[in-house]
């Protein structure tokens, strides 16, 4: 009698399979791609450009008005001063012109400061932050 000895390897337990399920999440901008941006029409681009630069245009218009006011006032005063016969009257007219021009320049500077503060408030109140962008 022959005994046949068969050897088998000891049975190994199957490796555990780790499965995790993620909790259901609402789609976010990180998980869903944004739709492609459409190029705005020419009218909207031009209108957007005008609105973005409206303050600049207004500011330049105010500067032009003050400059015209100063030049026009000095030209007018020079024509008036030439009519006086004596030197004292011409000197008085020149002093009056200088005072008037100084007042206009003071008003000009005040208006520019007010416009600058208003622009600063507007920019700071309407800018996008990283959280809202």
VOPAGU-2260 file (C-alpha; in pm, 1 decimal, decimal comma):
REM VOPAGU-2260
SITE   aa  ch    i         X         Y         Z
SITE  UNK   A    0       0,0       0,0       0,0
SITE  UNK   A    1     130,2     319,0    -100,3
SITE  UNK   A    2      18,1     624,5      75,6
SITE  UNK   A    3      16,7     931,6    -125,5
SITE  UNK   A    4      69,1    1231,5      72,8
SITE  UNK   A    5     -68,1    1542,9     -74,8
SITE  UNK   A    6      17,9    1864,3      79,9
SITE  UNK   A    7    -191,6    2168,2      37,3
SITE  UNK   A    8    -106,8    2515,3     138,4
SITE  UNK   A    9    -299,4    2642,9     430,0
SITE  UNK   A   10    -605,8    2834,8     323,9
SITE  UNK   A   11    -558,3    3209,4     338,1
SITE  UNK   A   12    -836,1    3439,6     434,7
SITE  UNK   A   13    -943,2    3673,0     156,0
SITE  UNK   A   14    -809,0    4028,3     187,0
SITE  UNK   A   15   -1071,7    4266,0     315,2
SITE  UNK   A   16   -1205,1    4504,3      54,5
SITE  UNK   A   17   -1236,8    4857,5     176,8
SITE  UNK   A   18   -1517,0    5044,9      16,9
SITE  UNK   A   19   -1607,6    5395,6     111,2
SITE  UNK   A   20   -1898,8    5586,8     -15,4
SITE  UNK   A   21   -1884,0    5961,2     -22,4
SITE  UNK   A   22   -2182,6    6140,4     120,7
SITE  UNK   A   23   -2411,6    6289,5    -137,5
SITE  UNK   A   24   -2305,0    6646,4    -211,6
SITE  UNK   A   25   -2470,1    6917,5    -403,9
SITE  UNK   A   26   -2281,0    7001,3    -720,5
SITE  UNK   A   27   -2045,4    7291,8    -671,6
SITE  UNK   A   28   -1842,0    7502,0    -907,6
SITE  UNK   A   29   -1544,2    7280,7    -822,4
SITE  UNK   A   30   -1725,6    6966,3    -938,0
SITE  UNK   A   31   -1920,7    7099,3   -1232,8
SITE  UNK   A   32   -1747,0    7292,4   -1506,6
SITE  UNK   A   33   -1873,4    7639,9   -1579,9
SITE  UNK   A   34   -2040,2    7690,7   -1914,5
SITE  UNK   A   35   -1820,4    7863,7   -2168,8
SITE  UNK   A   36   -1836,4    8240,8   -2140,8
SITE  UNK   A   37   -2005,8    8413,4   -2428,4
SITE  UNK   A   38   -1850,9    8722,0   -2573,7
SITE  UNK   A   39   -2077,7    9022,1   -2513,5
SITE  UNK   A   40   -2210,5    9210,3   -2811,4
SITE  UNK   A   41   -2035,4    9519,0   -2943,4
SITE  UNK   A   42   -2305,1    9747,6   -2802,8
SITE  UNK   A   43   -2266,1    9600,1   -2454,2
SITE  UNK   A   44   -1887,7    9620,7   -2471,3
SITE  UNK   A   45   -1897,8    9986,9   -2576,9
SITE  UNK   A   46   -2160,2   10069,5   -2314,7
SITE  UNK   A   47   -1955,0    9889,5   -2048,2
SITE  UNK   A   48   -1646,4   10083,1   -2152,4
SITE  UNK   A   49   -1835,0   10412,2   -2126,3
SITE  UNK   A   50   -1978,3   10328,3   -1784,4
SITE  UNK   A   51   -1639,0   10217,6   -1652,6
SITE  UNK   A   52   -1480,5   10541,8   -1768,1
SITE  UNK   A   53   -1773,6   10773,8   -1697,0
SITE  UNK   A   54   -1602,4   10929,2   -1395,5
SITE  UNK   A   55   -1290,0   10999,4   -1598,6
SITE  UNK   A   56   -1492,2   11173,1   -1870,1
SITE  UNK   A   57   -1684,9   11376,3   -1612,6
SITE  UNK   A   58   -1364,4   11468,5   -1429,5
SITE  UNK   A   59   -1198,1   11582,8   -1751,9
SITE  UNK   A   60   -1506,7   11786,6   -1844,5
SITE  UNK   A   61   -1494,0   11963,9   -1505,6
SITE  UNK   A   62   -1123,7   12038,0   -1557,6
SITE  UNK   A   63   -1194,0   12180,2   -1903,6
SITE  UNK   A   64   -1473,3   12401,8   -1767,9
SITE  UNK   A   65   -1251,3   12544,7   -1494,3
SITE  UNK   A   66    -969,8   12603,3   -1741,6
SITE  UNK   A   67   -1206,5   12782,4   -1981,7
SITE  UNK   A   68   -1341,5   12988,6   -1691,5
SITE  UNK   A   69    -993,1   13100,8   -1584,8
SITE  UNK   A   70    -871,6   13180,0   -1936,9
SITE  UNK   A   71   -1193,8   13356,0   -2028,9
SITE  UNK   A   72   -1196,8   13559,6   -1708,7
SITE  UNK   A   73    -836,0   13671,8   -1750,3
SITE  UNK   A   74    -885,2   13765,4   -2117,4
SITE  UNK   A   75   -1197,5   13961,0   -2028,0
SITE  UNK   A   76   -1026,3   14137,0   -1738,0
SITE  UNK   A   77    -728,4   14230,1   -1956,9
SITE  UNK   A   78    -963,4   14391,6   -2209,7
SITE  UNK   A   79   -1139,7   14583,9   -1933,4
SITE  UNK   A   80    -816,2   14701,7   -1771,7
SITE  UNK   A   81    -688,6   14846,0   -2100,3
SITE  UNK   A   82    -978,4   15093,5   -2099,8
SITE  UNK   A   83    -858,5   15274,6   -1786,4
SITE  UNK   A   84    -653,1   15586,7   -1842,0
SITE  UNK   A   85    -453,9   15600,0   -1519,4
SITE  UNK   A   86    -207,5   15342,7   -1389,8
SITE  UNK   A   87    -372,2   15310,9   -1048,0
SITE  UNK   A   88    -698,3   15190,5   -1204,1
SITE  UNK   A   89    -514,7   14938,8   -1423,0
SITE  UNK   A   90    -323,8   14811,3   -1117,5
SITE  UNK   A   91    -650,0   14780,0    -922,6
SITE  UNK   A   92    -803,5   14583,7   -1209,8
SITE  UNK   A   93    -500,1   14353,0   -1215,3
SITE  UNK   A   94    -529,7   14297,1    -839,9
SITE  UNK   A   95    -900,5   14220,8    -878,3
SITE  UNK   A   96    -823,1   13979,0   -1160,2
SITE  UNK   A   97    -562,8   13803,9    -946,6
SITE  UNK   A   98    -805,8   13773,8    -654,7
SITE  UNK   A   99   -1078,8   13639,2    -882,5
SITE  UNK   A  100    -841,9   13390,6   -1043,4
SITE  UNK   A  101    -723,8   13278,8    -700,5
SITE  UNK   A  102   -1083,3   13221,5    -587,7
SITE  UNK   A  103   -1156,5   13018,7    -901,0
SITE  UNK   A  104    -843,1   12807,1    -846,7
SITE  UNK   A  105    -945,0   12753,1    -481,9
SITE  UNK   A  106   -1291,8   12643,2    -592,1
SITE  UNK   A  107   -1131,8   12421,1    -856,8
SITE  UNK   A  108    -913,4   12249,7    -597,4
SITE  UNK   A  109   -1210,3   12204,6    -363,0
SITE  UNK   A  110   -1421,2   12047,0    -638,5
SITE  UNK   A  111   -1132,2   11815,5    -730,5
SITE  UNK   A  112   -1094,2   11701,0    -369,4
SITE  UNK   A  113   -1468,7   11636,5    -343,3
SITE  UNK   A  114   -1465,6   11444,1    -671,6
SITE  UNK   A  115   -1161,8   11244,6    -558,0
SITE  UNK   A  116   -1323,8   11149,8    -227,8
SITE  UNK   A  117   -1643,9   11056,6    -409,2
SITE  UNK   A  118   -1448,4   10842,8    -655,2
SITE  UNK   A  119   -1263,7   10671,1    -371,4
SITE  UNK   A  120   -1588,1   10591,9    -191,5
SITE  UNK   A  121   -1742,9   10459,7    -513,4
SITE  UNK   A  122   -1445,1   10237,6    -597,3
SITE  UNK   A  123   -1418,9   10097,1    -246,5
SITE  UNK   A  124   -1790,6   10030,1    -217,0
SITE  UNK   A  125   -1828,5    9857,1    -552,7
SITE  UNK   A  126   -1510,2    9653,3    -578,4
SITE  UNK   A  127   -1531,6    9276,0    -576,2
SITE  UNK   A  128   -1370,4    9086,7    -296,7
SITE  UNK   A  129   -1222,4    8740,6    -332,1
SITE  UNK   A  130   -1520,7    8589,3    -150,8
SITE  UNK   A  131   -1775,5    8737,5    -392,9
SITE  UNK   A  132   -1574,1    8710,2    -712,9
